Amino acid sequence: MNDDVLLSVIGSELRRQPSPGVVEFATRLAARAPGKVVAVLFYGSALRTGAEDGVLDYYVLLDDVRAWPAPWLAKFANCLLPPNVSYVEDRIGDSTLRAKIAVMSLAQFERGMLACSIDTTLWARFSQPCACVFARPAGGEAAVTAALRQATVTAAQWAAWLGPARGHALDYWRALYALTYGAELRVESALRGPELIDGESTRYACLLPAAWQSLGIAFDTGADGMLRPRLEERDRLRAARRWARRRRLGKLLNLMRLVKAAFTFEGAMDYVVWKVERHSGVRIEPGPWQRRHPLLAAPWLYWRMRRQQLLR
């Protein structure tokens, strides 16, 4: 019964229909590896607000990451440390849409949802709402639904172990997301995590007890709506030690991904140029060589920005 609640909420979110431009962008991404893309997920601030003037966020899930068109080094790196990230611009109708694309295999995605995963990034991100804007007819949506159910269950399990001894459902989610932000290298404050649930409070209040029941975690519910999971203190202490290890190694994994991105991030120069133009109104047009070698071109870009007084 409680799995029915989880699957119903997740399924309705996955079937949410963003704007036609967002869906068309996803369809074009799937066409880059015909028949090999299981699903394309749309998530992040643009999903919450509906705005298309910033950078859209997509995850492309494949049978095998080697099917995605990319240099051999990028394919090899994605097998070892997924996902690969790139920046893509595409003209759709009268608008130019811009997106950050993360690419990984479905199997890698599913492993990242497990509570035993050292990396907390994936299950934390996908315990939040997302839309499936492209799915392969043969089981694509079902596979994604199962993976997101696991992400939600994993998040709820850690929330029980690391959250308050007693509190409202939202207190557990706020505590959890503050911890997951603290386990990553982010420019945002850890307070950003709790802010994510403000517009979805009914969703999170519904999912937590359903996930606990699915996991077999017994809990008491007070007349005031406060929840208290029946956990032994030794279980909490053991979980705290396991989380401390994830916090240390999570930052290392994030650092390794940043280093990898320096060599595999496709469209990096276009992304920087767009960011500069968006914030300053000045467009710096790189040539073909700068686009092919963004690392080597970094001093050139810095010099141009200093010359035009975009940096001080």
Buried (B, 14 or more C-beta within 10 A) or exposed (E): EBEEBBBEBBBEBBEEEBBEBBBBBBEBBBEBBEEBBBBBBBBBEBBEEEEBEBBBBBBBBBBEBBBBEBEEEBBEBBBEBBBBBBBBEBEBEEEEBBBBBBBBBBBBBBBBBBBEBBBBBBBBBBBBBBBBBBBBEEEBBEBBBBBBBBBBBBBBBBBBBBBBEEBBBBBBBBBBBBBBBBBBEEEEEBEEBBEBBEEBEEBBBBBBBBBBBBBEBEBEEEEEEBBBBEBEEEEBEEBEEBBEEBBEBBBEBBEEBEEBBEEBBBBBBBBBBBEBEEEBEEEBEBEEEBBEEBEEBBEBBEEBBEEEEBEE
